[in-house]
Amino acid sequence: MNLQIYECLESTQTFLLQGLKSGDLHAPVCVSARRQTHGIGSRGNVWEEQPNALYFSFALPLNVLPEDLKLESASIYFGFLCKELLREFGSQVWLKWPNDLYIGEQKIGGVLCNKWQDYLVCGIGINLYAKDPKECGGYATLEPEISALVEPRVFLNKYFASLEKKPSWKQIFRFYALEFQNNFGFSFHHNGKEVSFRDAQLLEDGAICVDAQIVYSCR
């Protein structure tokens, strides 16, 4: 993995895609920054700038991904591996379906995956602790003691080492399915109505079934 670390970028996702399109960057490659001025969230939302965070986006050729991974569930796959690494550091983080990192009932990060040509582009953002709560803008962060341990190069090397082991989707899903009940205290909107995750069935490819409809993302 070609790892490039910056202090501040407009958006790691935008920077990476522009580099791939121009030919200045070649997969496998990862771009990381402590700050983003115009970060991109899921469903086209803006990721609010945080004074202390870990943002990284990486590109992988599609042919190196697990054969049993459905691209629509890539955010679960890569998010779960990130969650597992943070757990090794001692965090209580969990992965809310399908692409949000939570501690308790508060969001502290997210995962965004897109396909571009023959590549999978994945961006992950994690809010790290700031001493002054006002600097966090009211947003939740990774635990203070864990945030202090998240040095970008060390963390990313560990993360990509876990990717190199290439766990299958089946392996990841087996453990994720056991944790899906963490979603039961939350709801989402589907076809104009609010639906509890208790009423959704998690399918083996990472989708959920709601009212006999298969769904891969929600709001």
Sequence and secondary structure as in RCSB ss.txt:
>XXXX:A:sequence
MNLQIYECLESTQTFLLQGLKSGDLHAPVCVSARRQTHGIGSRGNVWEEQPNALYFSFALPLNVLPEDLKLESAS
IYFGFLCKELLREFGSQVWLKWPNDLYIGEQKIGGVLCNKWQDYLVCGIGINLYAKDPKECGGYATLEPEISALV
EPRVFLNKYFASLEKKPSWKQIFRFYALEFQNNFGFSFHHNGKEVSFRDAQLLEDGAICVDAQIVYSCR
>XXXX:A:secstr
 EEEEEEEES HHHHHHHHHHHTS  SSEEEEEEEESSEE GGG EE   SSEEEEEEEEEGGGS TT  GGGHH
HHHHHHHHHHHHHTT   EEETTTEEEETTEEEEEEEEEEETTEEEEEEEEE   SSGGGGTT   S HHHHTT 
 HHHHHHHHHHHHHT   HHHHHHHHHHHGGGGGG EEEETTEEEEGGG EE TTS EEETTEEES   
